[in-house]
Every structure is written in C-alpha cells, then in structure tokens.
Amino acid sequence: MLCHKSNALPEAERGNIPCQGWIRVMGRDAIGVRVLLMKGKITFEEVEDRDGPELFPTFTAMMRANKIRLPRRSRWQR
C-alpha cells in the first residue's frame, strides 16, 4: 500500500514510500507491515505512532466517508 502523499516526492522515490495510515491502522496484524519491519523499511516507532492525525479505522470507512463506491469483494456478497 503506497502513500498517496508521496506525489510531492521526485517520481523515482514515489514507489518506495509505504502508506503511514495503513501502517498505523493495520499495525503488525498485516503481513505487509511485518514484512516491511523485517526488511527495515519501516520502524516499530512508525507502527506504534499514535500522535499523528486521526485516521479512519478501516479502508471501508475511509471509502464510505469519501463517498467512494465500494467494489464487490466476491460474487457471493450482496
């Protein structure tokens, strides 16, 4: 999950910045966060940071708040 704010960086660096909101909300529950920790791409301090801006508790909550239509996750979902 890349950072949407990375557009302010030079184009060559944009794909290397993980989303800080995703890291903070998901924490070590997400395998991607654990992999980034193991590779040294993020720190435990970033994962545990609670002093930043208030974040939506889930990706779905963020999409709903921004009136973005939720994609169907499976053909069995109604």
Buried (B, 14 or more C-beta within 10 A) or exposed (E): BEBEEBEEEEEEEBEEBBBBBBBBBBEEEBEEBBEBBEEEBBEEEBBEEEEEEEBBEEBEEBBEEEEEEEEEEEEEEE
